Amino acid sequence: MLLTVVCCSYLEGAILGRSETQECIYYNANWEKDKTNRSGIEPCYGDKDKRRHCFATWKNISGSIEIVKQGCWLDDINCYDRNDCIEKKDSPEVFFCCCEGNMCNERFFYFPEMEVTQRKLVLHIDKETV
C-alpha cells in the first residue's frame, strides 16, 4: 500500500510538470536599495502545477564577473530539464541563465552558440574543357 502511494505521488509530480527545485542560491547586488538580504538560500514557492527553477544574472565588465541577481524563477519553458545554468546568447549586455534542481544556480556558465554559416560550393564547369 505504501509503495502505491509513493509511486502515485511521484507520478503526479511528473504528470503535473513539477520540478525538483525547492531551494536556490539567492544574491542581490542592490540589496540596500531593494531593502532585502544580500545573499543566502531562497526557498522556492509556486503553484503546484508550475515548475520551479533557479536563475542567475551577471555582467562581464572588462573580464570581471559581477553577479547582479540569483534566486528562484517560476515556470519558464526555457528552463525545463536544464540541470546546469548556461547562458548561450552571443554577447548579451546582462547574462541570464536558468536551471532545474536544488541550488543549480550556484555555478553558472557562458557557452555562446556558434552561428552556423553554410557555404555553398559553386561548381563552374567550363563547357569547352569537357
C-alpha positions as CSV (number, residue, x, y, z in Angstrom):
1,M,0.0,0.0,0.0
2,L,2.8,2.4,0.9
3,L,4.6,1.7,-2.4
4,T,1.4,2.6,-4.3
5,V,1.1,5.9,-2.5
6,V,4.8,6.8,-3.1
7,C,4.6,5.7,-6.7
8,C,1.5,7.6,-7.4
9,S,2.8,10.7,-5.7
10,Y,5.9,10.6,-7.8
11,L,3.9,10.1,-11.0
12,E,1.6,13.0,-10.1
13,G,4.6,15.3,-9.9
14,A,5.9,14.2,-13.3
15,I,2.5,14.5,-14.9
16,L,1.9,18.0,-13.5
17,G,5.3,19.0,-14.6
18,R,6.7,19.8,-11.2
19,S,10.5,20.1,-11.0
20,E,12.6,19.1,-8.1
21,T,13.8,22.7,-7.4
22,Q,13.0,23.6,-3.8
23,E,15.8,26.0,-3.0
24,C,18.1,28.3,-4.9
25,I,21.2,30.4,-4.2
26,Y,20.0,33.9,-3.5
27,Y,22.0,37.1,-4.2
28,N,21.0,40.7,-4.8
29,A,23.7,43.3,-5.7
30,N,21.2,46.1,-5.0
31,W,20.2,44.7,-1.6
32,E,20.4,48.0,0.2
33,K,18.2,49.8,-2.4
34,D,15.7,47.0,-2.6
35,K,15.8,46.5,1.2
36,T,16.4,42.8,1.0
37,N,19.1,40.4,2.2
38,R,22.3,40.4,0.2
39,S,22.7,36.7,-0.1
40,G,21.6,33.4,1.3
41,I,19.4,30.4,0.3
42,E,15.9,31.1,-1.1
43,P,13.1,28.6,-0.7
44,C,11.1,28.5,-4.0
45,Y,7.3,28.7,-3.8
46,G,4.7,28.5,-6.5
47,D,1.5,26.9,-7.7
48,K,1.5,23.1,-7.6
49,D,1.1,22.9,-11.3
50,K,4.0,25.2,-12.0
51,R,7.6,24.2,-12.3
52,R,10.2,26.0,-10.2
53,H,13.6,26.9,-11.4
54,C,16.7,28.8,-10.2
55,F,18.3,31.7,-12.2
56,A,21.4,33.8,-12.2
57,T,22.1,37.2,-13.9
58,W,25.6,38.7,-14.2
59,K,27.7,41.2,-16.1
60,N,31.2,40.8,-17.6
61,I,32.9,44.1,-17.0
62,S,36.4,44.0,-18.6
63,G,36.8,40.3,-17.8
64,S,35.5,40.7,-14.2
65,I,32.3,38.9,-13.4
66,E,29.7,40.9,-11.4
67,I,26.7,38.9,-10.2
68,V,23.5,41.0,-10.4
69,K,20.9,38.6,-9.0
70,Q,20.3,35.0,-8.2
71,G,17.2,33.3,-6.9
72,C,14.0,31.4,-7.8
73,W,12.4,31.6,-11.2
74,L,8.9,30.3,-11.9
75,D,7.7,28.1,-14.7
76,D,9.7,29.2,-17.8
77,I,9.8,26.6,-20.6
78,N,13.3,27.8,-21.5
79,C,14.4,26.4,-18.1
80,Y,12.7,23.0,-18.4
81,D,15.0,20.0,-17.9
82,R,18.2,22.1,-17.7
83,N,20.5,20.7,-15.0
84,D,23.1,23.4,-15.5
85,C,22.7,27.2,-15.6
86,I,24.1,28.1,-19.0
87,E,23.8,31.4,-21.0
88,K,24.0,30.7,-24.7
89,K,23.2,34.1,-26.3
90,D,26.1,35.8,-28.1
91,S,27.5,38.7,-26.0
92,P,24.4,39.9,-24.1
93,E,24.7,43.1,-22.0
94,V,23.4,41.2,-19.0
95,F,23.9,37.4,-18.9
96,F,21.0,35.2,-17.8
97,C,20.6,31.5,-17.2
98,C,18.1,29.3,-15.5
99,C,18.0,25.7,-14.5
100,E,16.1,23.0,-12.6
101,G,17.4,21.4,-9.4
102,N,18.2,22.4,-5.9
103,M,20.9,25.1,-5.8
104,C,21.6,24.6,-9.6
105,N,22.4,28.3,-9.9
106,E,25.4,28.1,-7.6
107,R,27.6,27.8,-10.6
108,F,26.7,29.4,-13.9
109,F,28.4,29.3,-17.4
110,Y,28.6,31.1,-20.7
111,F,28.8,29.0,-23.7
112,P,27.6,31.0,-26.7
113,E,26.1,29.1,-29.6
114,M,28.2,29.4,-32.6
115,E,26.4,30.8,-35.6
116,V,26.5,28.2,-38.3
117,T,27.2,29.6,-41.7
118,Q,26.8,27.5,-44.7
119,R,29.0,28.0,-47.7
120,K,27.6,26.9,-51.0
121,L,30.1,25.3,-53.2
122,V,29.5,26.6,-56.7
123,L,31.0,24.3,-59.3
124,H,31.6,26.0,-62.5
125,I,32.2,23.7,-65.4
126,D,33.6,25.2,-68.5
127,K,31.8,23.6,-71.4
128,E,34.8,24.0,-73.7
129,T,37.0,21.8,-71.5
130,V,34.5,19.0,-71.1
